[in-house]
Amino acid sequence: MNYNQYRKGRGAQKNTSNKFLEFRHETRDDFLEFCIKDGEEVASNKTRYIPVFPKSVVNKVDSPDVGMQYSMNPYQGCEHGCIYCYARNTHEYWGYSAGIDFESTVLIKKDAPALLESKLKSRSWKACTIVLSGNTDCYQPAEKQFKITRACLEVFLKYRHPVGIITKNALILRDLDLLKELAKDRLIGVNISVTTLSESTRRILEPRTTTIKKRLETIRVLSENNIPVNAMFAPIIPGINSHEILNLAKAVSKAGALSFALMIVRLNGSIGHIFTDWIKKALPSKADKVLHQIRECHGGTLNDSRFGIRGKGEGEIAQHIHGMARIAKQTYFKHKKFPKLNHEMYATYKDGQMKLF
C-alpha cells in the first residue's frame, strides 16, 4: 500500500468498502467547495449536500457511555473530517463509505424543526434533555447555509424544553440571542470539543474545523453570557494529544468552562482501517507507536465494544490518562460545577397549552 500520498484538506484518505453493500456506488461531488487556508491544498472532491426526509429526528440513546438519553442530528455526515469520528460508520447505513464519502457527502434534514415540534407536542412526551448533536456536528459548515440548527433552537425555546449542544465550531455564536434566552431559564448546556492546543495537530486531526483560538474564544463568550459550557477532550489519542490533558484543562477553565470530560479513542468498525491509513500518511514516524498504544488501551485491539469500558480503556496507559484527568479537575475545576438543566418549564408550558383545548 502506498502511504506517501497524503491528501491535505480531508481527514480520511480513502473510501472504505460498505459492509451493507456488495459494491459501493460512486457519487459526484459537484456542489460546495470548502475554502482551505494556511497553504493547505484543496482536495479533489468537493462537498455536496443531499436532502433526506426521515420520519423522525429524536433518537433514543441506549448506550450508557455517552451521558445522554436522547439526541437529534440535523445533518448526516460531517464536513469537519475528524479522522477519529465514531459517527463515520453510520454513513454506511445510507449507502456511502465511512471514509471520504462521510465528509464530502452530507445529508440534510430540512424537516428536522417540524419533526422536533411534532415530538414536543406529543401527549406522551415528557421533558428529557435532547442533545444537538449526538452524532455529527450541528454547527458544521452546512449549518451556515441551511440554518436547521437555529430553527430547532427556536422550537426548543418556544416549548421551554431543555437542550444540549455538542460542537467544535464557533458558528454557534451566531445563535447567541437564542442561547441567552434559553439560558435565562436553565434550558441550555453547551459542550465545546477541544482536543488539542496545537494548530499543527488540529489541522491534520480535524482538518475543516474552527481553530483552537476560536474555540477558546467561543467558550469565553458563552460563559460571559451565563451559558454553561463543558469542554470535551474527546478523544484522547495516546501518543498524539494524551500529553496535553493538564494544559487543555487549564486553558478551558481560564476561558470559563465549568467542567470537562474525556474519552479514550476507540476505532470501531471501518474507522480502524481509515485511521490506520491516515496516520501512516500524516504521521508516518509516529504511526506504529500510536497504534500500539491504542491497542494497549483496548486489550490488544483498536476497538472495544463493551459498555462501561470502551470509552475509558484499560491498562497502564489508560490509567495514566485518567490519573492526569483527576489531577486536572482537582487543580483547575475544584470549585466549579456544571448545572442541571430545567425540566419543569416544559411541563408547565405543555399543561397550560393543553388547557386551551
N, C-alpha and C positions, 0 to 999 in steps of 0.2 A: 504494500500500500504506500502511496506517495504522501508523506506528511509534510512536504515542503511548501505546498501551495496554500498558504493561509489567506482566507478571504476576509479582508477588513470590512468593517461596517455591518457584519452579520455575526450572530453568535454561533449558531450551528453552521458547520462547514459542508454539510451534505444532507440529502434526504435519505432517511432510513426506510426500509420496507414497512408497509402497513400490514399488521398481523390479521386484520379483518378482511383484507382483500387478497385475491390471488395475484393481482397486479395492481400497481399504483398508477392511476390516470394522471397524465401531465396537465398542468394548469398554466394559463397565460397570465403573466404578471404585467398588466398594462395600465395601471392606474397611478397611485400616488408614489412618488419617489421621495425618500427621506433625504434631508439635507445633511450631509456629512461634514463635520468641522474638524479643525485641528489637523488638517493634512491627510485625513483618512480617505481611502478610496471608496467610491460608490460601488456597491455590489451590483452584479449584472442584473439581478432580478429586483424589479420594483415591487411595491406593495399594492395589492388590490383588495377592495372591500366588497363583500358579497352579503346582501340582506338575507336573513333567515327568519322563519316565523314559528318559533316554538309555542307550544300550548300553555306553558307556564315558565316562570323565571325564578321563583323562590324555591330553593332546593334544601331539603333536609340533609344535614351533615351527620353521618353516622360515626365518623372517626372520633375517638376520644382524645386524639393527639393535637388537634388544631385549635381548640379553645373557642369553637363557635357551634351553634346549633342549626343556624340557617344562613345561607348565603345566596347571592344573586350576581350574575355576571352579564353585563350589557354587551360584552364582546367575547367571542371565542377565538382563540389565537391572540398573539400579542407581539406587536412590532418592536417592543423593547429588546427582544432577542436574548434575554438572560440564558446563558448556556445551561444552567443547572435546573431550570424551571420544571417542577413536577407536573405542571399542567400540560406540558408538551404531549404527553401520552393521550390526553383527551381529544386531540385533533384527529386521531386515528378513527374515532367513532364517526366523524363526519366525512371520512373517505380521504383524508390527507395524511401527509407524513408528519411525524413529530419533529422533524428536522427543520430545514429551511421553509417548508410549507407553513409551519406553525407561526413563523414570524413574518411571512410575506403574503399570506392569505388570511385575512381577518374577517370573521363573520359578524355581521352587525344585526343586533336585535332591536329594531326600531320600535317594536310594540312593547318593549320592556316596561315603560312607565304605566301604560294602560293595564298590563297584566299584573303589575305590582298593586295598582289601585284596586283591581278586582279582588286580589288576595286580601288586602286590608279591609275591604268592605264585607268580606265573608262573615256570616254569623258565627261560624265555628272558630275563626282565627282569634287567638289570644296573643297579647303582646309578648314578643320574644325578639331580641336584637337580631336584625338581619344585616349581614356584613356584605358590603360592596368592596372588594370582590374576594371571594374565597379561591378563585381560580386564576383569572387573568386580570391585569391591572385596569381598573375602571377609568383611570386617567391617562391611558396610553394615547399616542398621537391621534388616533381616530376620534377621541372624545372632543378634540378641538373643533372638528368639523360637525359631528353628529349631535353632540350635547345631550346624549341619552342619560348620562350620569346626573347631570344637572336637573333634568326633568324628573328623575327618580327622587332626588333630594327634595324637590318641590312637593312630591307626593308624600314623602315621609313627614315633611313639615305640616302639610295640610291635615294629616291624621294624627299629628303629635305622636309619632311612632319612633322608637329608638333605632338608630342605625350606626353601624360601624363602617369604617373605610380602611382599606389597606392599599397603599400606593407608594411609589417611589418617584412620582412626577410632581413637579412644582405647579403644574396646571391646576391642582386642587385650590390654589389661592384665587383663581378666577371666581370660585363659588364662595368666597369668604362671607358674602352677605347672607347666604342661606345657612352656612355653618354657624355663624354668630347667632342667628335666630334659634337654631336648634340647640345651641349650647346654653342659651338662657334657661332652658328647662331640662338640662342634663339629658339631651336626646342624641348626643353625638360623641363618638370616640374615634380618634384617628390614629392609625398605625403607619408610621413612615419607615420604609425599609432603608437602612444604611448598612451596607455590607463591608465597606472599606473606606479609609480616608485617603487612599492613593488613587489619583486620577488615572494613572497608567494601568492600574489593576481594574478600575471601573470600566475603562474603555474596551478592554478585551473580555471582561467577565459579563458586563451588561452594556453592550455597545451603543444602544439607542436610548439611553436613559438620561434623566436630569443629572447634572454634575453634583458631586458631593457638596460643594459650596452652596449650591442652590437648595439641596435637601436640608442642610443645617439651617439655612435661612428660612425655609418653609416651616421647620419646627419652631423657630423663634417667632415668626409672625403668628402662627396658630396659637402658640402658648400665650403671647401677649394679648390675644383676643379671647382668652379664657376658654379655649378649645383644647381639651385634654389630649395629649399626644403620648403614645407608647412607641418606642423605637424598636424596630425588628432587625436583629442581627441574624438574618436567615437567608441563605445558610452559612454556617461557619464551615469552611473547607480547610482541613488540615494542610499545612504547607503553603497556603495561599493567603488566607486572612485570619487564621487562628491566633496569630501573634498580636492582633490588633484589638482584642477584646477590651482591655483596660483603657486604651486610648479612645476607642469608639464610645465607651460608656461615659468617659469624661467629656467628650465633645457634645454628645446629645444631651447630657444633663445640663451642661453650660448653656445650651441652646434653649432649654426649657422643658425637655421631655420629663414626664413623671415616672416612667418605668422603662424597662427594656426586656425583651425576650429573645432567646436564640434557639436555633435548631442546628444539629449537625447534618451536613449534606448526606443524602442518600440518592443513589442514581437508579431509580426503579424503571422497569420496562425498557423502552428504547433509549432512554436518557443515558444509560451506561455506555452504549455504543457511540452516541452523539458526543458525550463529554470526553470519552477516550480519544476519539478522532480530533476533537477540538484542541485538547491540551497538548497532544503530540505535534500540533501545528503551531499553536500560540505560545506554548511554554515548553519546548522540547527538552530543555535541560532539567526541568522540574518534573516532567510527566511521570516517570516511573516512581519517584519518591511520593508524589501526591497521591497517585492511585494506590500505592501500597498503604499509605496512612489511612486513606478512606476505608480500605478493606480491613485494616486493623480495628476500625471502629464498628464494623459490622460482621464480625466473626469470619473474616476471610473473603467476603463478597462485597460487591459495590452497593448492594441493596439489602435492606432488612425490612420485611413487611409486618413484623409483629407489633401490634398496638402496644403503646406504652414504652416501647424500646426503640422503635425505628427512627424517631426524631432525636433521641438522646444519645444513642450509640452505647457501646460497651468498651471495656479495656482501658489501658493506661492513658492513651491519647484523649479519649472521651472524658475520663475522669479529670485530667488536667484542664481541659476546656471548661468543664462545669465548675472546677475549683476557681479558675480565673473569673468566671461569671459571679460566683458568690462574693469574691473579694471586691469586684466592681460594684455590685449592688450595695455592699456594706460601706464602700468608700464614697460613692457618688449619688446614691439614692436612699440613704439611710432614713431621711425624714420626708420622703416623697411617697405618694400613693395615688394610683390611677383610680378615679371614682367609678362607682357603679352607675349604670345608666338608668334613667327613669322609665319604668314600665307602667306607671299609674295613669299618666295623662291620656294615653291611647284609650284605656278602658273608660275613663270619664267622658272623653270626646265621643267614643262609639256609643255609649249608653245615651248620651244626650241626643245624638243623631237618630238613634232608634226610636226615641220617644216622639219624634216628629211624624212617625208613620202609624 
